[in-house]
Amino acid sequence: MKFDLFLVNCQKLILIDGGVQKLKKVFDCCVIGGGVVGAAIFNKVVRVGKSCLLLDKASDVATGASKANSGIVHAGYDPEPNTLKAKLNVRGNALFPSLCERLNVPLLRCGALVVGDDESKIQALQQRAKQNGVVAQVWDRQQILQKVPNIADNITTALYAPSSAVVSPYYLTISLVDEAILNGGVVSLEEDLLSVTKQENMFEIKTKKSVFYAKQIVNSAGAGFNEVSKIIGTEKHKLVFRRGEYFVFDKTSDLDVPLTIFPLPTEIGKGVLVTPTIDGNHLVGPTSEESDTKTVVTQQGLASIKNKAAMSVKNINFKQAIREFSGIRCICGDDFVIEKSKKVSGVVNLAGICSPGLTSAPAIAEMVVNLLGFKPEEKKSLKLLPKYTLFKDMRKSEQREAIKRDERYGQIVCKCEKITKGDVVAALNRPLQIHSVDGVKRRTNAGMGRCQGGFCFTKVVRAICDERGLEYEKVLKENRGSEVAKGDLRKI
């Protein structure tokens, strides 16, 4: 098969075997994997003026590890100095405020405490923070009590890191992708990768649905890294999967913890934390158990969380938890793997991007753009992502105007979170368009309240049907195979 590359209207196009009917666009880069790291790379490549394609097998972005983690923007005191984790964590933390401001993504700079009863270990952690360039202070028990009155009785000292923050990991991912689409990026979801063939300086990427062409590829497939590597013919890495389970507390709970609280870290992780979320809930967790890639919640895991959390914060009323969930960490040795493939030129591998992967994402994007050989300067005439304000967050005058403009803003869909049908419709018409209930949830919080969708689920489904012109049984809960209904009983 012969590939001929040429320009038409300033677009890179490919002519296959001389057949004009097979004219295809050639992307400068194809990113495989729509988690927060893949989204950050996709966004950055577009912002430096290169054409980019993002492929994902799911029906939305952020459906894997990026939807099921703590949402902590780590300060950077924990990673081993001079590792990629340390360097990219600290750089990523510094980038987060301006990134979130540009994308209109809420960021809560609440700070974090690492608590314990061994001052020598806390001081050693402070020394590591200093080596990584992170500001951190040692507190005594009286200082801790001023912030957290219900700290456990055994806690005598802590390390305070003021630059730690919390963010919504899935909303950040969505916003990164939306902004990139506005500026010319292309996303194709529900793509099952079949083959990747390289001839000269061009990759032909075949999926079950289509064929794409790109000059370079970034494998950011997370837990699916080795499967994608096998198809491309690049390096594989030994991956270990660890499951983390969590409790989510109701916004009205009496859990009085205004910042993130960690125990002293161990070899297998940062331990069971207690933290506020950007939405006003609290998270308690996670566990860290070697696992496969299935996200399940176990009685043993939840019991372990209760016992370990009590060692940091006392009198946690777990009856006020409204949901339990789990996520999967993908670990590759002691550090991130970010490398140019030695087997196939033009491919960048990313493996084992576990914690602090969320924090490091914008810094990883900078690094990958450099590995791809693109100039780091961003285009000057970039479109800004509009601010999507929920009806409940509007001023009264704005609410009245919204209802005048679209009466659906006057129709409550989710009572717990006060989400209107107008909010749902606006979410469905963001640049990356989806048709799943969980996709709406990640964009609006509909279904995240105390009843966990018990009252609003069918209303959200109906809103999707109305806006998309879909039959009820075509609407997804999350991904393919999760249709909310098998059929209409009235038609039987």
C-alpha positions in Angstrom: 0.0 0.0 0.0 1.4 3.4 -1.0 0.8 6.6 1.1 1.2 10.0 -0.6 1.2 13.0 1.7 0.2 16.4 0.3 -1.6 19.7 1.2 -5.1 20.7 0.4 -6.3 24.1 1.8 -3.4 23.9 4.3 -4.6 20.5 5.6 -2.3 17.5 5.7 -4.0 14.8 3.6 -3.1 11.4 2.5 -3.8 9.8 -0.9 -3.9 6.0 -0.7 -2.8 4.0 -3.8 -3.6 7.0 -5.9 -7.3 6.7 -5.0 -8.9 10.2 -4.7 -12.0 8.6 -3.1 -9.8 7.6 -0.1 -8.7 11.1 0.8 -8.0 11.3 4.5 -6.8 13.8 7.0 -3.4 13.1 8.6 -3.1 14.2 12.2 0.1 15.4 13.7 -0.6 13.2 16.7 -3.0 10.6 17.9 -3.5 10.2 21.7 -4.9 6.8 22.7 -6.7 7.0 26.1 -9.1 9.6 27.4 -8.2 9.8 31.1 -6.9 13.0 32.7 -3.4 12.5 31.4 -4.4 11.7 27.8 -6.8 14.7 27.9 -4.0 17.0 29.2 -1.7 15.8 26.4 -4.5 16.2 23.8 -5.2 19.7 25.0 -1.6 20.7 25.0 -0.8 19.4 21.5 -3.8 21.4 20.2 -2.7 24.5 22.1 0.8 24.4 20.5 -0.9 24.5 17.1 -0.8 20.8 16.0 -3.7 18.7 14.8 -4.6 16.0 17.3 -6.9 13.0 17.5 -8.1 11.5 20.8 -9.3 7.9 20.7 -11.0 6.1 23.6 -12.9 2.8 23.8 -15.4 4.1 26.3 -18.6 6.3 25.6 -17.1 9.3 27.4 -13.7 10.5 28.7 -12.7 10.0 32.3 -14.5 6.6 32.7 -11.5 4.8 34.3 -9.1 5.8 37.0 -9.8 9.5 36.3 -13.4 9.3 37.6 -12.6 7.2 40.7 -9.8 8.8 42.7 -9.5 11.2 45.6 -9.2 14.3 43.5 -6.2 15.5 45.5 -3.8 18.0 43.9 -0.8 16.8 45.9 1.8 19.3 47.2 4.8 17.0 46.3 6.4 16.2 49.7 6.0 12.4 49.3 7.7 11.3 46.1 11.3 10.1 46.1 13.5 13.1 45.2 14.7 13.4 41.6 12.2 10.9 40.3 9.7 11.8 37.5 6.9 11.6 40.2 8.6 14.2 42.3 9.5 16.6 39.4 6.2 16.4 37.6 4.1 16.5 40.8 5.7 19.8 41.9 5.5 21.3 38.4 1.9 20.1 38.0 0.9 21.6 41.3 2.3 24.9 40.2 0.4 24.8 36.9 -3.0 23.9 38.4 -4.3 27.3 39.6 -3.9 29.0 36.2 -5.1 25.9 34.3 -8.3 25.7 36.4 -8.9 29.4 36.1 -8.6 29.2 32.3 -11.0 26.2 32.1 -13.4 27.5 34.8 -12.8 24.4 36.8 -13.3 24.9 40.6 -10.1 24.3 42.7 -10.1 24.3 46.5 -6.7 25.2 48.0 -7.5 23.7 51.3 -4.0 22.4 52.2 -3.2 18.9 53.7 -1.9 17.4 56.9 0.1 14.2 57.3 -0.6 13.2 60.9 1.1 10.8 63.2 2.7 10.2 66.6 6.3 10.0 65.6 7.9 13.4 65.2 11.1 12.0 63.7 9.1 10.5 60.8 7.3 13.8 60.3 10.6 15.7 60.2 12.0 13.2 57.7 9.0 13.9 55.5 9.6 17.6 55.9 13.2 17.1 54.8 12.0 15.3 51.7 9.5 18.1 51.0 12.5 20.5 51.1 14.5 18.4 48.7 11.5 18.5 46.3 11.1 22.2 46.6 7.8 22.1 48.6 6.9 24.4 51.4 5.8 22.3 54.5 5.6 23.0 58.2 5.7 20.7 61.2 2.8 21.3 63.6 2.2 20.2 67.2 -1.0 18.8 68.5 -2.4 22.3 69.6 -1.9 23.6 66.1 -3.6 20.6 64.6 -6.6 20.9 67.0 -7.2 24.5 65.8 -7.9 23.1 62.3 -9.3 19.7 63.1 -11.0 19.6 66.6 -11.9 15.9 66.1 -8.4 14.7 65.4 -7.6 11.3 66.9 -6.3 11.3 70.5 -3.1 9.5 69.5 -2.0 12.2 67.0 0.7 14.4 68.4 2.4 15.9 65.3 1.8 16.6 61.6 3.3 18.0 58.5 1.2 20.8 57.0 1.4 21.4 53.2 -0.5 24.6 52.2 -0.2 24.1 48.5 -2.3 20.8 48.5 -5.7 21.2 46.9 -8.8 19.3 45.7 -10.4 19.3 42.3 -13.0 17.2 40.4 -10.8 14.8 38.4 -13.5 13.9 35.9 -14.7 17.5 35.4 -11.2 18.6 34.8 -10.8 15.9 32.2 -14.0 16.8 30.4 -13.0 20.5 30.4 -9.6 19.8 28.9 -11.2 17.8 26.1 -13.9 20.4 25.5 -11.4 23.2 25.2 -9.3 21.2 22.8 -12.3 20.4 20.6 -13.2 24.1 20.4 -9.7 24.7 19.1 -9.7 22.1 16.4 -9.0 18.8 18.3 -11.0 15.7 17.2 -12.3 13.0 19.6 -13.7 9.6 18.6 -15.3 7.5 21.3 -16.3 3.9 21.4 -13.3 3.0 19.3 -12.0 -0.6 19.5 -8.4 -0.6 18.2 -7.7 -3.4 15.7 -4.3 -2.6 14.1 -1.6 0.0 13.8 0.6 0.0 10.7 3.5 2.2 10.0 4.9 3.0 6.5 7.6 5.7 6.2 6.5 8.5 8.6 2.8 7.6 8.7 0.6 5.4 11.0 -2.6 3.8 9.7 -4.8 3.3 12.8 -7.7 0.8 12.2 -10.6 0.5 14.5 -13.8 -1.4 14.2 -15.5 1.8 13.1 -13.0 3.7 11.0 -9.4 4.2 9.8 -7.3 7.2 11.0 -3.9 8.5 10.0 -1.3 10.1 12.2 2.3 11.0 12.1 2.9 10.2 15.8 1.1 8.2 18.6 0.9 8.6 22.3 -0.1 5.5 24.3 -1.9 6.8 27.3 -4.3 3.9 27.7 -3.8 3.4 31.5 -4.8 -0.1 32.5 -5.0 -1.0 28.8 -1.4 0.1 28.1 0.0 -3.3 27.3 -2.9 -4.3 25.1 -2.4 -1.1 23.0 1.4 -1.7 23.0 0.9 -5.2 21.6 -1.2 -3.8 18.7 1.4 -1.1 17.9 4.4 -3.4 18.5 6.0 -1.2 21.1 7.4 -2.0 24.6 5.3 -3.7 27.2 5.8 -3.1 30.9 5.0 -5.1 34.0 1.9 -3.5 35.5 0.4 -4.1 39.0 -3.2 -3.1 39.7 -4.3 -2.1 43.2 -7.9 -1.5 44.1 -8.9 1.4 46.3 -12.3 1.6 48.0 -14.0 4.7 49.3 -16.9 6.1 51.3 -18.7 9.2 50.1 -20.4 11.3 52.8 -23.5 13.4 52.5 -23.0 17.1 52.3 -25.0 17.6 55.5 -22.8 15.2 57.5 -21.1 16.4 60.7 -17.6 15.3 59.5 -15.7 18.5 60.5 -12.6 18.2 58.4 -11.7 21.3 56.3 -8.5 20.0 54.7 -7.1 16.7 53.6 -5.7 14.5 56.3 -3.3 11.7 55.5 -1.6 9.2 57.8 2.2 8.7 57.4 2.7 7.1 54.0 3.8 3.5 53.6 5.4 1.5 50.7 2.0 0.7 49.2 0.5 4.2 49.2 -0.5 7.3 51.1 -2.9 5.4 53.3 -6.6 6.1 54.2 -7.3 9.8 53.9 -10.2 12.0 55.0 -10.8 14.9 52.7 -13.3 17.4 51.6 -14.3 17.3 47.9 -14.9 20.2 45.5 -18.6 19.6 45.7 -19.0 19.8 49.5 -19.0 16.1 50.4 -16.2 14.3 52.2 -14.3 11.2 51.0 -12.8 8.6 53.3 -10.5 6.0 51.8 -8.9 4.3 49.9 -7.8 0.8 50.6 -4.9 -0.6 48.6 -5.3 -4.2 47.7 -3.6 -6.0 44.7 -6.4 -6.8 42.3 -7.4 -7.2 38.7 -9.0 -4.3 36.8 -12.5 -4.8 38.1 -13.9 -2.1 40.3 -15.8 -3.8 43.2 -16.6 -2.8 46.7 -16.1 -5.4 49.5 -17.2 -5.7 53.1 -13.6 -6.4 54.1 -12.4 -3.3 52.4 -15.0 -1.0 53.9 -14.3 -2.4 57.4 -10.6 -1.7 56.9 -11.3 1.9 55.9 -13.4 2.4 59.1 -10.6 1.0 61.3 -7.8 3.0 59.7 -9.6 6.3 59.4 -10.3 6.2 63.1 -6.5 6.3 63.7 -6.6 9.9 62.2 -10.0 11.3 62.8 -12.3 10.2 65.7 -16.0 9.8 65.9 -16.7 9.5 62.1 -20.3 8.6 61.7 -20.3 6.2 58.7 -24.1 6.1 58.8 -23.9 9.4 57.0 -22.1 7.9 54.0 -24.3 7.9 50.9 -22.2 5.9 48.5 -19.2 3.5 48.3 -17.1 3.1 45.2 -13.7 1.8 44.1 -11.0 2.7 41.6 -8.0 0.9 40.2 -4.4 2.2 40.4 -2.1 1.1 37.6 1.5 0.8 39.0 4.7 0.2 37.1 7.7 -0.1 39.4 8.6 2.9 41.6 8.2 5.7 39.1 6.2 6.9 36.0 7.3 5.5 32.7 7.3 8.3 30.1 9.5 7.4 27.1 10.0 7.4 23.4 9.6 3.8 22.1 12.8 2.2 21.0 10.9 -0.4 18.9 8.7 1.9 16.9 9.8 5.4 16.2 7.1 8.1 16.5 5.5 6.5 19.5 5.5 7.8 23.1 4.7 5.4 25.9 3.1 6.3 29.3 2.8 3.6 31.8 2.2 3.4 35.5 0.8 6.9 35.8 -0.7 6.3 39.3 -0.7 8.9 42.1 0.4 11.7 41.8 -0.8 11.3 38.2 -3.7 13.7 38.4 -1.5 16.4 39.9 1.2 15.7 37.3 -1.1 15.7 34.3 -0.4 19.2 33.0 3.4 18.8 33.6 3.3 15.4 31.8 1.6 17.1 28.9 4.5 19.6 28.7 7.0 16.7 28.8 5.2 14.7 26.1 4.9 17.7 23.7 8.7 18.0 24.0 9.2 14.3 23.3 7.0 14.6 20.2 9.3 17.3 19.0 6.7 20.1 19.0 7.6 23.7 19.9 6.2 24.5 23.4 4.9 28.0 22.4 1.1 28.1 22.4 -1.0 29.7 19.7 -2.1 33.2 20.5 -5.6 33.1 19.0 -7.1 30.3 21.1 -10.8 30.0 21.9 -11.7 30.0 25.6 -14.1 27.4 27.0 -17.2 29.2 28.1 -18.2 29.0 31.8 -21.0 26.5 32.3 -22.9 27.8 35.3 -25.6 25.6 36.9 -29.0 27.1 37.5 -28.6 26.8 41.3 -25.3 28.8 41.1 -26.8 31.7 39.1 -27.9 35.0 40.6 -31.6 35.5 40.9 -31.6 37.9 37.9 -29.6 35.3 35.9 -32.1 32.6 36.8 -35.0 34.7 35.6 -33.2 35.3 32.3 -32.3 31.7 31.9 -36.0 30.6 32.3 -37.1 33.3 29.8 -34.5 32.0 27.4 -35.3 28.3 28.0 -38.2 27.2 30.1 -36.5 23.9 30.8 -34.4 25.8 33.4 -37.6 26.0 35.4 -38.0 22.2 35.5 -36.2 20.5 38.4 -34.8 17.1 37.5 -32.6 16.3 40.5 -34.0 17.5 43.8 -31.0 16.6 45.9 -28.5 18.7 43.8 -31.1 21.1 42.5 -30.3 20.4 38.9 -32.8 21.5 36.2 -33.6 20.0 32.8 -31.9 23.1 31.3 -28.7 22.2 33.1 -28.9 18.7 31.6 -29.5 20.0 28.1 -26.6 22.4 28.4 -24.4 19.5 29.5 -25.5 17.4 26.5 -24.5 20.2 24.2 -21.0 20.8 25.4 -18.3 20.4 22.7 -17.9 16.7 23.6 -21.4 15.3 23.2 -22.4 12.3 25.1 -25.7 10.3 25.6 -25.2 8.5 29.0 -26.7 9.1 32.4 -23.3 9.0 34.1 -21.9 11.5 31.5 -24.6 13.9 32.5 -23.8 13.2 36.2 -20.2 14.1 35.7 -21.1 17.4 34.1 -23.9 18.5 36.4 -23.9 16.3 39.6 -27.4 15.1 38.8 -27.7 11.8 40.7 -24.8 12.5 43.2 -27.0 13.6 46.1 -28.4 11.7 49.0 -30.8 9.6 47.0 -28.0 8.7 44.5 -30.3 9.0 41.5 -33.2 7.2 43.0 -35.6 10.0 42.0 -33.9 11.7 39.1 -32.6 8.8 37.1 -35.6 8.4 34.8 -35.9 12.1 34.4 -32.3 12.4 33.2 -32.9 9.5 30.8 -36.0 11.2 29.4 -34.1 14.5 29.0 -31.5 12.7 27.0 -34.2 11.0 24.9 -35.8 14.4 24.2 -32.6 16.2 23.3 -30.9 13.5 21.3 -34.1 12.1 19.7 -33.3 8.6 21.1 -35.5 5.8 22.1 -35.4 5.0 25.8 -33.6 1.7 25.4 -30.8 3.4 23.4 -29.7 5.6 26.4 -26.6 4.3 28.2 -26.0 4.2 32.0 -22.2 4.5 31.3 -20.6 2.6 28.4 -21.7 0.2 25.6 -23.7 -2.7 27.0 -25.1 -0.6 29.9 -28.4 0.4 28.1 -30.9 1.6 30.8 -33.7 -0.6 29.3 -34.0 -3.7 27.1 -37.1 -2.5 25.4 -40.5 -0.9 25.7 -43.1 -3.2 27.4 -45.9 -1.3 25.6 -44.5 -2.6 22.3 -44.6 -6.3 23.4 
